[in-house]
Amino acid sequence: MALLQVNFVSQTLMRTVPLQVVLPVDKFTPGQPPRTRPYPTLYLLHGIFGNDTDWVSGTRIQRWAEARDLAVVMPSGDNSFYLDQPVTHNLYGQFIGRELVEITRRMFPLSHRREDTFLGGLSMGGYGALRNGLRYADTFGAIAALSSADVPAAAAIYTEDNPLFFRRRSYVEALFGPMDRLEGSDRDLRHLADELAGKPAPRIYLACGLQDTLLPLNRALARDLTDRGLDVTYREAPGDHEWDFWDSQIRCVLDWLPLDDATDGVNSGNVGL
């Protein structure tokens, strides 16, 4: 399995940005020809405090992606919630929904088909996957959101006296805009779902841990998106807002996605084919 570190100049962010890329081009089985078809691709977004290395260090995504002949692209989104901030030219939404897909398709042998292009994330990245997957529904055929931080639906909990900066109202409004204007905006997941009425929409996988404080928000989100006619698979399992839960669920995501069955190939731990 090739694990690549990529740095490139982003036009939407106007700076050099890093990526981690899992690419199974080096997978082979003795006596069989190499794969020539382009790879389906999962773009995976990290949570708050994280960066592009989180998914590789926190889960077994590299091994499982290799088995399923899946490319995985992991960008760094800072603490942006993957939203556009025009004043500072941090256009994270455009970066995820357009530029990242376009440039990685030029770099690597990735499928250009919408039905082979997926967007996923956890916590802040779960929200980012839903927001940008619905906003750019012509790009992504499926969305996987784990333990999603649906900030617009929880505006009332944000106050200035919270010791956690990302739960202070001023911080949230700097990213999302005034709380009283979120409903009906392109930050509002339910509004984005409404706008897809009668149009092709991505399939959605939602999951949350039974011990996670975000569980009520995720239950409500699954219900509301389903009520709007979207194809939603919702799962709950034991777990909190932590990597053991996300590690187990990302494997469930790969089983849910329309991928080839797992196949063997020579790698550092599999030499007895």
N, C-alpha and C positions, 0 to 999 in steps of 0.2 A: 504494500500500500504506500503510495507516494503521499507524503504530508509536506505541503509546500507553504512557505511564507512568502507573501507577495506584498510589494509596496508600489503604489502607483499614484500619479497626480490626479486627483478628483476635480472635475469642473464644477460639480454641485457643492463641494465643500471647500474648494480653492486651497487645497493643501495636499501633501503626501499622506496617504492613508494606508493602514496595514490590513491584510487579510490572512487568514489561515484557510488552506484549501486541501481537502481530502480528495484524492483523485486516483481511482483504481486502475490507471493505465498500465501499471507494472504487474498486475495480477495475471498469472498464467497457470495453466494446467499442462503438464508434459504430454505431448502427443496430440494436443488440440490447438487449432489456429487461434490467434489472438482476437479479441473483440474488435470489431470495426464500426459498430453502431455508436452514435453519440450517446452520452450519458444523461439520464435524468438527473436533475439537480435539486438539492434542498439548500436553501439559503437560511442559515440559523442565526438568530439574534440573541445576544446575551442580556442579562438583567443589569440593574443598577449596580454600580461599583465595579462592573466587569469590563472585559475587553475581548478581543478576537480569540484569545487562547482558552477562554472559559470552557467551552463545550468539549474540547479535546482533553483538557486536564480534569474535568469534572464528571465525564461520562465515557462510555465505551463506544461512542459514535463512530470512531475510526474503524474499529474491527467490524462493527455491524454494517457500516456503509460498504466496506470492501466485499462482504459476503453477498450483498444485494446489488452490486455493480452500480452504486449510487455515488455521484459526486456531491460533496458538501462544501459550501462556501460560507465562511464565518467572518463577517466584518466587525469592526469596532465602532460602537455607536455612542461612546462616552456616556453621559447621563441624560441624553437628549430625548428619551422616549420616542426616538426616530420620527420626530416632527420637523417640519420646515420652520426655520427661523430666518426670515429674509433680511432683517436688519443686520445680522452678523454673518450673513451668507452661509449659514449652516443649514443647507437644504437637505436634511436627512431623509425626508419623505421621498423626494425626487431621487436621491442617491439609492435608496433601497428599491424603489418601484421601477426605476428606469436605468440609471447609469450603471449600477452594479451588475445587473443582469446583462446589459448590452456589452460591457467591457469584458466580463468573464467569458461570454460566448465567443468573443474574438480571441481571447487568450487560450482557451481550452476546448477540447472536443465535446462540448455540451449540446444537448438537444435544444433546438429553437422552438419546440412545440410547447404551447401553453399547458397541455395536459401532462407534460414531463417536467414542469417547473413549479416548485413548491416553496412556500415561505413558512418558517416556524420560529418560535422563540419562547422564552420563559420570563415570567414576571413582567418587568418593563418591556422585555422583548416579546412577551406574549401579546401585550397591548400593541406594540409596534408591528407585529406580524398581522394582527387583525386589522389595524387601521390601514396599513399599506397594502395588505392583500385585498381588502375590499375597495380601497381607493384606486388601485391598479389591477382591477379584476381581469383586465384583458391580458395581463402578464402571467398571473398565477392560477394554476388549476386547482390547488389545494392549499389550505392554511392549517397549521398545527400550533395551538396556543396553550401553553402549560402554565397554570397558576397565574393567570393574567391579572395584571394590575389595571383594572378598568377605572382610571382616575376620574373621567368625567361623570361616572355614575356615583362617585363617592365624594363629591365636592364638599359636602357638609362637614367631613371629618378634618379638613385642612384648616389649621389655625396657626397664628404666628408664634405661639409659645411652645410649639412642639420641638423637642430637642433634636429630632431627626430632620435635617435640612430638607430632604425630599418630601416631607409631609407638612412643610410650612406653606401657607397660602401664597406668600409672595413668590416662592420658588416655582410652585405649580403654575401660577398665573404668568410667570415669565416665559414658560414653555407653552402653555395651553391657551393663554389669553384669559380675560376676565371670566370667572366662574359662572356668572349669570348669563354669559353669552355662548356657553359651550353647547347647549342643546340646539340641535339643528345645524351645527357647524361641521366642518370636515374632520373635527376631532371626536365627534359623537359617533360611536360604532353603530348605534341603532339607526341614526340618520343615513349613514353610508349604506347600511343594509336596505333601507327603504328606497334609496336611489337605484338599487339594482333590480327593483321589481320589473319583471318581464325581460330581463337581460341575463346572459350567462353569468353565473356566480360561482366562485370557488366552493368546493366542498370544505367543511370545517371540522376539525378535531379539537375538542376542548377537554381538558382534564385538570383536576385540582385535588390536593390531598385533604383527607378528612379532618386532619388536625390543623389545616392552614386557616389563618384568620381571613384570608380572601375567599374562603369557600362560599359564603352567601352571595358575594358579588359574581362569582363564576356560575353559580346556579341560576341566578337571575339573568345573566348574559346568555347562557345556553337556552333558557326558556324564551327570551325575547327574540333571539335570532331565529329560533325554530318557528316561532309564531309569525315571523316575517317571511316564511317560506324558504329559508335557506336549509341546505342539507347539512345538518349538524349531528355529529357523533359526540356525546358527552359521557365522560367517565369520571368516577371518583374511586379512590383507593386509599388505604392507610398511608399516611405520610404528612409531613409538614412542608414548609417553604424551604426545601433543602435538596441537595444534590442526589441523595439516594432515591427520592421520589422522581426527580427529573431523569435520572439514569434509567430507571425502570420504564418510565413512560415514553422516552424517546424510542425505545425498542418497539413499544406498542404502536407508535406513530409509523415506524417503518413497515410494520405488518399491515397497517391500515392503508398506506399509500399504494398506488397501483405499480408495484415493482416486480421484477422477476424474482422467482424463488431463490433462496440462498444457494450458492454453489461454492465448492471448495477451490482453493488455489494455493500455490506455493507461497508461504510467507515465513517469517522468522520463527513461528511456533508450530507450523504445519508442514512437516517434511516427509511424512509417511504416507503420501497419496498412493 
